[in-house]
Amino acid sequence: MTRIRTNTATTQGIVVGTAYVVRHPEPEGEPHVADSATDALSERTRFERALARAAEQLGELIGRSDVFSAHLAIAEDPMLRESVETKIEEGMTAERAVESSCAEISGMMEQLEDEYLRERATDVRDVCTRIRQALRGTEAANPFANLGPEAIVVADELTPSDTAMMDFSRIVGFVTRGGSTTSHVCIIARNQCVLAMVGVGDDIARIETGDRLILDGIRGEILIDPDPATEEHYRRRAREIETERLRLMDFGRLRAVTTDGRPVAVFANVANTDEVRTAIDAGADGIGLYRSEFLYMLHPDDYPDEQTQFEAYRAAAELCGERSLIIRTLDIGGDKALPYMHAPREENPFLGWRAVRISLSMPELFEAQIRALLRASAYGNVKIMFPMITSLDEFRRAREVVERCKAALGREGIAFNPAIETGIMVETPAAVLTADLLAAEADFFSIGTNDLTQYVMAADRTNPRVSHLYDTFNLSVLRSIRSVIDAGAEAGREVGMCGEFASDPLGTRLLLGLGLQEFSVNIGVIGSIKACILRQSYAACREFAARVLEAATEERIHALIAEEDREGTE
């Protein structure tokens, strides 16, 4: 038996199956040579036809996944077209020009600092492969047609086009050489409840088709050809984990109410329409955070236009129906960047030009998004949320843009919800300290604990030297949360939380005790958070929160949390 260590798994699960190794063929040799102006014209015509064919195929695939909308945008991107046409004019064949342009664009993206954007290089390569196939006049063969039961697909890279050909009823896991938790294969794996282990590196060459594999997402291990006793042990563990997962899924479908009758909403955090669908299926009461910036990140060369955004938001709104769909306006900067924005490098990006500050300084960009959001509000319960608000003046400026766009849409006769709610993410100390003023005008609050914690603690959460200071259970952070909840309650405003703290079962009792009534969590924990809420007495949670807020040290707070957790599981 051989073990491979990897630290990147999509879930804390275990699967047992048989390896199915996929090796994508290298591009075939070029059948055409462009050695004259006539040949260049011919090659350009061939490219145009192949591009149109690829776009047609992608249009047919859009219904399967949001990612194919992004692929269509890549295929239609002037940057790719112009690069290929220039290379054809320089004497390259269409095949070579596509291959060369693909290498340049994907290589540029792989040099970006943002992990999510680096992963989009896979999308560029996938689109270019589709164009090359159209140039050859061949359709992609399905390498997954002969999958056996309990298959674990092993590959250097798995593209959206690959996963579109898969029969997920036969697949239990993925293993890839590269990738991260933001890669397409991980997103698909989470949506399909399949365990993926990515970033395995050169060790992947040790796996052959037919090998028995165990993927242990808890320990971060891949076991190759285990003995029968080991395999049976892991099968028992896998069955136990699956039983618990299904039990929690059942809780996800229930309405979360404490034992003494206090109703609590459990929303989901999502990045696209596919995840909205998954969240609703998992029992989410609504969407508490739709991260609109991921739509921008899927476009490699320019901002998505109003129509593109509208179609994405409308699809999400239609899925939600009457449920709340809170869409956060563009939240870029800090640890997230857009390659085409060309923002100047900053010494302190988390304290710099980011989020609503960018939107307010780029009116055309902001208005395109607000118009798209307003138009989508005619199809569901859409709410607009502004990130990084630091003052009432800033909120008013953002809201003025909404009112200006409402007036314009009204003149144009375009439908929207005139009573659409506008709220803010409370993620800065400034917003905490003026929460009473903001609550008087904002329709709702959502506490963003990820940034709020690092700002309150003056500790960059991405800096390992000070990461020990980044603690959401710190008394300063907890008091900040309580004051925001209290300010919202006094003004009759809904207060939710969309930071990672809301997804932590260790914090559920405490947050309930602080008065939180809306949790917006990662899709995978909807059931476990609802199960925890259903076991709690609100009165007892209030008493527990009062004890925690009286603690003077982090050590004492963590001791109280651990003690309460033990009692809750006995």
Phi, psi and omega per residue, in radians:
M1 nan 2.355 3.136
T2 -1.986 2.474 3.113
R3 -2.003 2.405 3.019
I4 -2.114 2.251 3.126
R5 -1.639 2.393 3.013
T6 -2.612 2.507 -3.053
N7 -1.741 0.028 -3.043
T8 -2.051 1.813 3.078
A9 -2.248 2.590 -3.088
T10 -1.352 -0.466 -3.137
T11 -2.493 2.872 3.087
Q12 -1.542 0.868 -3.072
G13 -1.973 -3.087 3.109
I14 -2.394 2.342 3.019
V15 -2.343 2.651 3.100
V16 -2.177 2.318 -3.124
G17 -2.949 -2.875 -3.090
T18 -2.031 2.327 -3.101
A19 -1.209 2.407 3.015
Y20 -2.254 1.769 -3.030
V21 -1.512 2.232 3.135
V22 -1.971 2.162 3.079
R23 -2.088 1.975 -3.106
H24 -1.247 2.364 3.140
P25 -1.195 2.627 3.041
E26 -1.220 2.706 3.098
P27 -0.967 2.415 -3.140
E28 -1.246 2.832 3.106
G29 -1.074 2.775 -3.049
E30 -1.484 2.210 -3.136
P31 -1.453 -0.182 -3.063
H32 -2.191 2.530 3.070
V33 -2.162 2.163 -3.129
A34 -1.635 1.862 -3.111
D35 -2.202 0.282 3.092
S36 -2.723 2.951 3.122
A37 -1.076 -0.632 3.121
T38 -1.105 -0.761 3.118
D39 -1.108 -0.664 3.125
A40 -1.078 -0.728 3.103
L41 -1.114 -0.728 3.129
S42 -1.111 -0.744 -3.140
E43 -1.148 -0.669 3.125
R44 -1.139 -0.672 3.098
T45 -1.131 -0.761 3.093
R46 -1.041 -0.745 3.138
F47 -1.102 -0.778 -3.132
E48 -1.051 -0.728 3.138
R49 -1.173 -0.725 3.137
A50 -1.150 -0.684 3.125
L51 -1.117 -0.737 3.117
A52 -1.117 -0.691 3.118
R53 -1.144 -0.749 3.124
A54 -1.097 -0.730 3.125
A55 -1.113 -0.672 3.115
E56 -1.101 -0.770 3.120
Q57 -1.080 -0.762 -3.126
L58 -1.139 -0.658 3.093
G59 -1.051 -0.628 3.128
E60 -1.262 -0.411 -3.088
L61 -1.588 -0.187 -3.026
I62 -0.986 -0.623 -3.129
G63 -1.109 -0.364 -3.094
R64 -1.407 -0.569 -3.086
S65 -2.853 2.554 3.071
D66 -0.988 -0.556 -3.003
V67 -1.073 -0.466 -3.126
F68 -1.296 -0.363 2.977
S69 -1.128 -0.732 3.098
A70 -1.158 -0.663 3.108
H71 -1.119 -0.680 3.095
L72 -1.110 -0.681 3.106
A73 -1.116 -0.656 3.097
I74 -1.141 -0.772 -3.134
A75 -1.090 -0.572 -3.108
E76 -1.626 0.033 -3.064
D77 -1.231 2.227 3.129
P78 -1.019 -0.526 -3.121
M79 -1.056 -0.795 3.131
L80 -1.190 -0.827 -3.115
R81 -1.026 -0.861 -3.089
E82 -1.132 -0.662 3.122
S83 -1.103 -0.795 -3.138
V84 -1.134 -0.791 -3.103
E85 -1.120 -0.650 3.094
T86 -1.091 -0.756 -3.119
K87 -1.194 -0.591 3.066
I88 -1.131 -0.748 3.105
E89 -1.077 -0.502 3.135
E90 -1.428 -0.027 3.047
G91 1.976 -0.016 3.127
M92 -1.362 2.663 2.955
T93 -1.252 2.872 3.131
A94 -1.065 -0.728 3.140
E95 -1.051 -0.851 -3.111
R96 -1.145 -0.649 -3.137
A97 -1.128 -0.735 3.107
V98 -1.132 -0.774 -3.127
E99 -1.082 -0.771 -3.125
S100 -1.162 -0.769 3.130
S101 -1.116 -0.701 3.117
C102 -1.057 -0.795 -3.132
A103 -1.074 -0.709 -3.128
E104 -1.165 -0.840 -3.064
I105 -1.215 -0.796 3.139
S106 -1.176 -0.627 3.094
G107 -1.107 -0.699 3.093
M108 -1.075 -0.740 -3.113
M109 -1.191 -0.589 -3.134
E110 -1.219 -0.253 3.104
Q111 -1.547 -0.114 -3.107
L112 -1.237 2.641 -3.119
E113 -1.285 -0.624 -3.061
D114 -1.232 2.172 -3.076
E115 -1.063 -0.751 -3.111
Y116 -1.073 -0.760 -3.122
L117 -1.209 -0.620 3.071
R118 -1.025 -0.700 -3.117
E119 -1.155 -0.362 -3.127
R120 -1.251 -0.185 3.038
A121 -1.036 -0.560 3.081
T122 -1.059 -0.692 3.139
D123 -1.126 -0.715 3.121
V124 -1.078 -0.804 3.135
R125 -1.093 -0.664 -3.141
D126 -1.109 -0.781 3.124
V127 -1.106 -0.750 -3.121
C128 -1.158 -0.625 3.055
T129 -1.073 -0.709 3.127
R130 -1.119 -0.699 3.126
I131 -1.158 -0.733 3.130
R132 -1.104 -0.680 3.088
Q133 -1.098 -0.690 3.110
A134 -1.151 -0.610 3.091
L135 -1.118 -0.653 -3.137
R136 -1.406 -0.166 -3.118
G137 1.275 0.450 3.140
T138 -2.088 2.599 3.023
E139 -1.626 2.613 3.138
A140 -1.145 2.213 3.037
A141 -1.210 2.607 3.140
N142 -1.539 1.817 -3.118
P143 -1.281 -0.097 -3.081
F144 -1.878 0.228 -3.065
A145 -1.175 -0.447 -3.041
N146 -1.885 0.472 3.121
L147 -1.121 2.372 3.015
G148 -1.553 3.127 3.104
P149 -1.192 2.679 3.133
E150 0.950 0.764 -3.126
A151 -1.385 2.438 2.981
I152 -2.008 1.909 -3.060
V153 -1.392 2.212 -3.088
V154 -2.073 2.206 -3.099
A155 -2.749 2.771 3.016
D156 -1.094 -0.736 -3.084
E157 -2.668 2.448 3.058
L158 -2.088 2.161 -3.070
T159 -1.711 2.910 3.037
P160 -0.988 -0.639 3.111
S161 -1.132 -0.610 3.066
D162 -1.097 -0.903 -3.056
T163 -1.166 -0.443 3.102
A164 -1.170 -0.366 -3.131
M165 -1.657 -0.011 -3.013
M166 -1.519 2.548 2.982
D167 -1.713 1.751 -3.014
F168 -1.262 -0.170 3.065
S169 -1.226 -0.264 -3.111
R170 -1.891 -0.021 -3.035
I171 -1.936 2.300 3.088
V172 -1.975 -0.258 -3.109
G173 -2.873 2.855 3.047
F174 -2.214 2.569 2.960
V175 -2.362 2.210 3.121
T176 -2.268 2.632 3.131
R177 -1.107 -0.840 -3.115
G178 -1.911 -2.861 3.065
G179 1.746 2.941 3.137
S180 -2.533 -3.077 -3.116
T181 -1.153 -0.264 3.118
T182 -1.674 -0.009 -3.106
S183 -1.258 2.767 -3.081
H184 -0.996 -0.735 -3.084
V185 -1.084 -0.580 3.110
C186 -1.251 -0.687 3.108
I187 -1.091 -0.813 3.116
I188 -1.095 -0.748 -3.120
A189 -1.040 -0.763 3.134
R190 -1.127 -0.733 -3.127
N191 -1.160 -0.563 -3.089
Q192 -1.689 0.077 -3.111
C193 1.003 0.748 3.096
V194 -1.980 2.425 3.132
L195 -1.426 2.209 3.082
A196 -2.075 2.385 3.029
M197 -2.129 2.030 -2.999
V198 -2.100 2.927 3.137
G199 1.225 0.565 -3.082
V200 -1.283 -0.459 3.120
G201 1.350 -2.700 -3.043
D202 -1.150 -0.321 3.113
D203 -1.058 -0.308 -3.122
I204 -1.093 -0.429 -3.133
A205 -1.155 -0.253 3.140
R206 -1.386 -0.150 -3.100
I207 -1.723 2.280 3.107
E208 -2.081 2.675 3.064
T209 -0.968 2.331 -3.141
G210 1.701 -0.275 3.087
D211 -1.089 2.448 2.977
R212 -1.366 2.317 -3.095
L213 -2.212 2.551 2.931
I214 -2.116 2.144 3.040
L215 -1.775 2.016 -3.141
D216 -1.888 1.667 -3.127
G217 -1.295 -0.211 3.124
I218 -1.367 -0.830 3.141
R219 -1.610 -0.190 -3.095
G220 1.261 0.808 -3.090
E221 -2.278 2.583 2.959
I222 -2.052 2.156 3.121
L223 -1.839 2.185 -3.113
I224 -1.801 2.243 3.131
D225 0.851 1.060 3.099
P226 -1.216 2.761 3.069
D227 -1.274 2.822 -3.063
P228 -0.978 -0.677 -3.121
A229 -1.142 -0.730 3.125
T230 -1.139 -0.746 3.134
E231 -1.081 -0.735 -3.139
E232 -1.151 -0.667 3.088
H233 -1.042 -0.801 -3.122
Y234 -1.230 -0.566 3.077
R235 -1.107 -0.699 3.102
R236 -1.096 -0.776 3.122
R237 -1.093 -0.711 -3.142
A238 -1.107 -0.701 3.118
R239 -1.134 -0.699 3.117
E240 -1.098 -0.768 -3.137
I241 -1.135 -0.731 -3.141
E242 -1.151 -0.683 3.095
T243 -1.060 -0.752 3.127
E244 -1.166 -0.679 3.123
R245 -1.078 -0.778 3.139
L246 -1.160 -0.630 3.099
R247 -1.090 -0.760 3.141
L248 -1.219 -0.563 3.059
M249 -1.068 -0.658 3.091
D250 -1.093 -0.686 3.088
F251 -1.117 -0.607 -3.129
G252 -1.036 -0.469 -3.113
R253 -1.474 -0.120 -3.122
L254 -1.555 2.784 3.021
R255 -1.449 2.248 -3.087
A256 -1.419 1.996 3.118
V257 -2.420 2.331 3.108
T258 -1.181 2.896 -3.093
T259 -1.110 -0.384 3.099
D260 -1.810 0.381 2.900
G261 1.582 0.232 3.123
R262 -1.552 2.048 3.134
P263 -1.321 2.498 -3.139
V264 -2.343 2.303 3.105
A265 -1.569 2.374 3.062
V266 -2.067 1.816 3.136
F267 -1.679 3.123 -3.139
A268 -2.192 2.643 2.998
N269 -1.693 2.247 -3.086
V270 -2.414 2.923 3.131
A271 -2.161 -0.166 -3.108
N272 -2.844 3.095 -3.083
T273 -1.146 -0.657 3.102
D274 -0.989 -0.746 -3.119
E275 -1.246 -0.534 3.042
V276 -1.040 -0.825 -3.137
R277 -1.056 -0.787 3.140
T278 -1.098 -0.720 -3.122
A279 -1.121 -0.774 3.131
I280 -1.102 -0.737 3.107
D281 -1.091 -0.546 -3.124
A282 -1.405 -0.103 3.085
G283 1.832 0.205 3.124
A284 -1.067 2.411 3.110
D285 -1.355 -0.166 3.139
G286 2.944 -3.037 3.099
I287 -1.930 1.984 -3.106
G288 -1.555 -0.268 3.101
L289 -2.716 1.914 2.982
Y290 -1.812 1.970 -3.058
R291 -1.430 1.630 -3.034
S292 -1.171 -0.351 -3.095
E293 -1.097 -0.424 -3.135
F294 -1.191 -0.487 3.037
L295 -1.128 -0.687 3.103
Y296 -1.180 -0.672 -3.101
M297 -1.178 -0.453 3.132
L298 -1.285 -0.217 3.123
H299 -1.763 1.947 -2.973
P300 -1.344 -0.304 -2.953
D301 -2.157 -0.296 -3.096
D302 -2.868 2.869 3.133
Y303 -1.140 2.475 3.043
P304 -1.126 2.417 -3.101
D305 -1.363 3.062 -3.079
E306 -1.007 -0.766 -3.081
Q307 -1.142 -0.737 3.117
T308 -1.052 -0.778 3.125
Q309 -1.145 -0.783 -3.132
F310 -0.972 -0.784 -3.101
E311 -1.111 -0.666 3.113
A312 -1.192 -0.792 -3.121
Y313 -1.196 -0.657 3.124
R314 -1.100 -0.754 3.138
A315 -1.042 -0.721 3.117
A316 -1.163 -0.733 -3.128
A317 -1.106 -0.719 -3.138
E318 -1.142 -0.617 3.091
L319 -1.175 -0.650 -3.095
C320 -1.314 -0.484 -3.105
G321 1.090 -2.138 -3.129
E322 -1.450 -0.174 3.135
R323 -1.170 2.636 3.096
S324 -1.131 2.411 3.015
L325 -2.230 1.714 -3.109
I326 -1.627 1.958 -3.105
I327 -1.829 2.112 3.105
R328 -1.434 2.292 3.081
T329 -1.154 2.928 -3.004
L330 -0.780 2.075 3.135
D331 -2.069 1.419 -3.093
I332 -2.035 2.796 -3.062
G333 1.833 3.100 -3.074
G334 1.205 -1.965 3.127
D335 -1.717 0.163 3.130
K336 -2.213 2.404 -3.115
A337 -2.456 2.745 3.038
L338 -1.951 2.266 -3.046
P339 -1.104 -0.477 -3.074
Y340 -1.626 -0.002 -3.109
M341 -1.375 -0.519 3.129
H342 0.963 0.768 3.111
A343 -1.281 2.479 3.123
P344 -1.127 2.559 3.101
R345 -1.191 2.381 -3.085
E346 -2.086 2.579 3.115
E347 -1.157 -0.692 -3.122
N348 -2.240 1.357 -3.032
P349 -1.063 -0.523 3.126
F350 -1.225 -0.321 3.114
L351 -1.898 0.229 -3.002
G352 -1.920 -2.458 -3.053
W353 -1.421 1.753 -3.048
R354 -2.711 2.866 2.993
A355 0.932 -2.258 -3.049
V356 -1.144 -0.379 3.094
R357 -1.121 -0.705 3.072
I358 -1.146 -0.815 -3.106
S359 -1.017 -0.799 -3.104
L360 -1.199 -0.447 -3.137
S361 -1.568 -0.100 3.110
M362 -2.234 1.338 -2.998
P363 -0.963 -0.736 -3.107
E364 -1.117 -0.735 3.103
L365 -1.081 -0.806 -3.097
F366 -1.151 -0.776 -3.108
E367 -1.137 -0.618 3.098
A368 -1.075 -0.727 3.136
Q369 -1.223 -0.755 -3.125
I370 -1.114 -0.718 3.100
R371 -1.068 -0.749 3.129
A372 -1.092 -0.724 3.126
L373 -1.146 -0.753 3.128
L374 -1.104 -0.761 3.127
R375 -1.086 -0.682 3.125
A376 -1.179 -0.435 -3.107
S377 -1.148 -0.256 3.075
A378 -1.307 -0.157 -3.051
Y379 -1.989 0.065 -3.131
G380 3.074 -3.030 -3.063
N381 -1.550 1.138 -3.107
V382 -1.383 2.395 3.032
K383 -2.233 2.549 -3.094
I384 -1.821 2.291 3.136
M385 -2.176 2.268 -3.136
F386 -1.714 2.257 3.137
P387 -1.552 2.708 3.006
M388 1.070 0.553 3.079
I389 -1.226 2.326 -3.126
T390 -2.080 -0.134 -3.120
S391 -2.758 2.839 3.079
L392 -1.123 -0.665 3.102
D393 -1.019 -0.750 -3.124
E394 -1.134 -0.740 3.108
F395 -1.099 -0.730 3.140
R396 -1.105 -0.677 3.112
R397 -1.097 -0.734 3.122
A398 -1.150 -0.721 -3.124
R399 -1.193 -0.542 3.082
E400 -1.092 -0.625 3.090
V401 -1.114 -0.707 3.098
V402 -1.061 -0.804 -3.121
E403 -1.137 -0.660 3.124
R404 -1.134 -0.715 3.125
C405 -1.218 -0.614 3.062
K406 -1.035 -0.807 -3.121
A407 -1.075 -0.735 -3.133
A408 -1.138 -0.772 3.127
L409 -1.123 -0.638 3.093
G410 -1.073 -0.757 3.120
R411 -1.126 -0.558 -3.108
E412 -1.480 -0.090 3.135
G413 1.266 0.477 -3.127
I414 -1.710 2.313 -3.050
A415 -1.256 2.498 3.013
F416 -2.840 2.947 3.101
N417 -1.535 1.889 -3.099
P418 -1.158 -0.333 -3.127
A419 -1.740 0.357 -3.124
I420 -0.956 2.413 -3.120
E421 -1.497 2.515 3.059
T422 -2.179 2.270 -3.123
G423 -2.386 -3.012 -3.079
I424 -2.352 2.685 2.892
M425 -1.487 2.226 3.062
V426 -1.652 1.784 -3.063
E427 -2.460 0.194 3.067
T428 -2.210 2.596 3.063
P429 -0.993 -0.575 3.132
A430 -1.080 -0.730 3.119
A431 -1.193 -0.621 3.097
V432 -1.095 -0.807 -3.058
L433 -1.234 -0.371 3.115
T434 -2.013 0.432 -3.085
A435 -1.027 -0.584 3.140
D436 -1.135 -0.698 3.128
L437 -1.218 -0.735 3.140
L438 -1.167 -0.651 -3.137
A439 -1.144 -0.417 3.136
A440 -1.226 -0.357 -3.076
E441 -2.156 -0.543 3.106
A442 -1.321 2.557 -3.133
D443 -1.381 -0.437 3.140
F444 -2.809 2.828 3.055
F445 -2.070 2.589 2.901
S446 -2.359 2.110 -3.063
I447 -1.448 2.107 3.106
G448 -1.705 1.613 -3.000
T449 -1.254 -0.366 -3.121
N450 -1.066 -0.956 3.122
D451 -1.338 -0.669 -3.113
L452 -0.995 -0.736 -3.125
T453 -1.101 -0.773 -3.106
Q454 -1.225 -0.531 3.107
Y455 -1.313 -0.727 3.122
V456 -1.132 -0.711 -3.084
M457 -1.555 -0.048 -3.096
A458 0.897 0.783 -3.079
A459 -2.357 1.993 3.106
D460 -1.101 2.072 -3.073
R461 -1.220 -0.223 3.111
T462 -1.686 -0.006 -3.102
N463 -1.746 1.922 -3.076
P464 -1.087 -0.389 -3.124
R465 -1.222 -0.441 -3.118
V466 -2.135 0.163 -3.077
S467 -1.101 -0.407 3.115
H468 -1.160 -0.347 3.112
L469 -1.446 -0.279 -3.105
Y470 -1.422 1.685 -3.023
D471 -2.457 1.937 -3.122
T472 -1.193 -0.279 3.103
F473 -1.534 0.061 3.086
N474 -1.105 2.497 -3.056
L475 -1.031 -0.649 -3.141
S476 -1.098 -0.705 3.116
V477 -1.189 -0.767 -3.127
L478 -1.110 -0.711 3.095
R479 -1.140 -0.633 3.095
S480 -1.096 -0.781 3.128
I481 -1.062 -0.798 -3.115
R482 -1.085 -0.720 -3.091
S483 -1.164 -0.600 3.101
V484 -1.196 -0.779 3.116
I485 -1.074 -0.749 -3.139
D486 -1.123 -0.731 -3.141
A487 -1.117 -0.708 3.113
G488 -1.139 -0.754 -3.133
A489 -1.094 -0.712 -3.122
E490 -1.116 -0.580 -3.136
A491 -1.603 0.003 -3.127
G492 1.276 0.497 -3.126
R493 -1.762 2.578 3.034
E494 -1.276 2.364 3.103
V495 -2.183 2.113 3.087
G496 -2.066 3.136 3.066
M497 -2.427 2.236 -3.116
C498 -2.049 0.040 3.103
G499 -1.324 3.012 -3.108
E500 -1.055 -0.449 3.136
F501 -0.989 -0.649 -3.118
A502 -1.147 -0.430 -3.114
S503 -1.563 -0.049 -3.087
D504 -1.594 1.926 -3.134
P505 -1.001 -0.456 3.102
L506 -1.122 -0.451 -3.105
G507 -1.681 -0.105 -3.023
T508 -1.041 -0.868 -3.112
R509 -1.064 -0.741 -3.120
L510 -1.120 -0.799 -3.127
L511 -1.145 -0.660 3.040
L512 -1.048 -0.755 -3.138
G513 -1.156 -0.492 3.088
L514 -1.365 -0.128 3.072
G515 1.812 0.101 -3.124
L516 -1.186 2.304 -3.137
Q517 -2.085 -0.032 3.089
E518 -2.344 2.000 3.076
F519 -1.840 2.220 3.028
S520 -1.982 2.002 -2.877
V521 -2.206 2.949 3.024
N522 -1.128 2.508 -3.030
I523 -0.942 -0.701 -3.049
G524 -1.157 -0.246 -3.098
V525 -1.966 0.165 -3.141
I526 -0.951 -0.846 -3.117
G527 -1.118 -0.754 -3.094
S528 -1.211 -0.621 3.107
I529 -1.207 -0.737 3.090
K530 -1.108 -0.713 3.126
A531 -1.064 -0.710 3.125
C532 -1.131 -0.778 -3.131
I533 -1.074 -0.724 -3.094
L534 -1.121 -0.361 3.136
R535 -1.568 -0.152 -2.977
Q536 -1.663 2.576 2.905
S537 -1.697 2.203 3.140
Y538 -1.057 -0.699 3.135
A539 -1.062 -0.758 3.129
A540 -1.166 -0.646 3.099
C541 -1.116 -0.670 3.100
R542 -1.078 -0.762 3.123
E543 -1.111 -0.735 3.131
F544 -1.104 -0.788 3.137
A545 -1.067 -0.675 3.122
A546 -1.089 -0.697 3.117
R547 -1.152 -0.712 3.133
V548 -1.119 -0.746 -3.112
L549 -1.202 -0.283 3.081
E550 -1.532 -0.219 -3.130
A551 -1.221 2.452 -3.057
A552 -1.636 -0.361 -3.046
T553 -2.221 2.755 3.080
E554 -1.122 -0.640 3.128
E555 -1.019 -0.770 -3.135
R556 -1.184 -0.698 3.131
I557 -1.074 -0.818 -3.121
H558 -1.162 -0.570 3.077
A559 -1.133 -0.736 3.112
L560 -1.129 -0.720 3.131
I561 -1.096 -0.811 -3.131
A562 -1.100 -0.719 3.130
E563 -1.099 -0.774 3.141
E564 -1.142 -0.645 3.139
D565 -1.154 -0.715 3.107
R566 -1.087 -0.775 -3.134
E567 -1.133 -0.605 -3.105
G568 -1.270 -0.351 -3.111
T569 -1.790 -0.052 -3.135
E570 -1.394 nan nan
